[in-house]
Amino acid sequence: MNKTFVHALLGICLLVLSGAHAPAQQGPKLYKVGLLNPNTQTIAKNYVQAFRQELAALGYGEHNLVLEVRYAEGNRERMKDFANEFTRLGVDVLVTPSEPALLAARAVTTSIPIVTVSCDPLEKLVGSLNRPGGNVTGFSCVSAAAAGKRLGLLKSMSPSASRVALLYSGADAYEPDLRNVEESARKLDMTVTRFPVATAAGLAPAFDSIKIDGIQLVYIQLSAFFNLHRRAIADLALRHQLPSIFGFCEYPEDGGLMAYGASNSDGYRRAAHFVDRILKGARPGDLPAEEPMRYELVINERTAKALGLPIPYELRLQADEILR
């Protein structure tokens, strides 16, 4: 056997051995995101779809992302259970669309990044908007300035009304927000009566009391609880012939008279961008929290007719959508 052949054979052996110890080629990193939704799957369907679509537009799909979604159906104990489950799963980011979901998540982790889509003012939840600090950031569907505008729009539908019921969730009440509504009412020469509701069973008695007291309008405070029961609220308002307004634009779709607020689906899309930045290395506490840049006015014309209310011309001009 000549030396040339031996050297060639040794070279081949070395290549084979070095290949055996070479690291396997890595595929794309697989991220895991948890979405703790406080609503039912039916109510949250469009929101979750908007979140998935925006993540896909940002380059996330089955090849690099596992999205775990849980629906608490308004049950706070289930929110706690799901928050614990997400920590056991080791999610990279936890998304919490509501204050109760956020509180459940914060109770079990201070290390997993949390992105919230809140219907409460974010100052209540994260402190500084520009630099939240800690492990939480996100998007709010509400700002204090919207309260006065919302109440003014409702009064435009019934100019002679002087009394308004403030329906608020006792569990999620935010006192500065309630006072904003009352201050706005004073500027409109209206009086406000508060009606706290803590359970679904308390909705019908609250509307009975509103009607018995001779109150003419109903202002529904933004809350995940009321969003979960918005169809029942719309039905009760119509049954008692009470014009009402809510801050979620889906309310008129379920038969409510009108809504003025930020799109919830837009909030979920913004949340996808926060998730993207965190997965790319940003710390949540360094990401400024955001408030809505745009509000929508939606009116249900069929409900207005059932209440005997013509839609004023100026409101028709302002409306982003009139449901017929």
C-alpha positions, 0 to 999 in steps of 0.5 A: 500500500503506497503512502499516498493512498494511506494519507488519503484514507486517513484524511477521509477518516478524520473528516468522518470523525469530525462530522460525527462530533459537529453540532446538528444544524439548528432550526428556528427558535420556538417561542411560547406565548400564553394568552389568558383571556377573561372572556368566553371563546365566543366573545373573544373570537375576533380579538384572538383572530386579530392577535394571531393575524398580526403575529403572522404579519410579524413573521410568527407562525407554526414554525417558530411560535406556540400560542397557548390560549385559555378562556376564563369565562369571567371566573377569577379563580380560573384566571389564577389557575391558568396563570399558574399553568402558564408559569409551569409551561414556561411561556416566554411572554404572557398576554393578559387582556383585562385588569383581573387577568393581569392581577392574576398573572402578577400574583404568580410571576415577577419575571415572565414578561407580561403584555396587557390589553386593558380597559382600565387606565394604565396609570392604575396598573403600571404607574408611569406610561413612559417607563412602566418598570417591572415586567409589565407593559401594554396598551389601554383601550381607554383614556380619561378624556373619553368619558366626557365625550362619551357622555356628551354623545349619549345626551345628544341622542336624548337632549332633554335628559337630565339624569344618568345612571353610572353602571360600574363593576364593583369588583373593577371600579376605578374611582378617578374614572368614576369621578371623571364621568361625574365631572363631565355630567356636571358640565352638561347640567346632569346628575349622576347616580351610581349603580354598582354591579358585581355579578351577572345576577345583579344586572336585572335588579340594577336596571329595575332600580334605574327605571323605578328611580326615573333615570333617563340614560345609562352610562356603562363603565368600561370593564371586562365584566360588562364586556362579557355580559354586553348582550344581556345589558343591551337587552335590559336597556332596550326592555326598560327603554333606556338609551345607553352607551358603552366604550366597546364598539361591539356593544351596538352589534349586540343590540346596544344603542351606541358605543364610543371607544377604541377598537378592542381588536386594535388593542390585540394587534398592538399587543402583538407588536409588544410581544414581538419586541420582547421576543427580540430582546426588549425588556417590558419595563423599558417599553412605553405603555400606549393609549388609544390614538383613535376612537370610533363612534358606532350607533345601532339605528334599529335600536334607536328606532325601537327607543323612539329616538331619531339619530341627529344629523350631527351624530350621523356625520360623526359616526364611523358606523351606523348599524342598520 
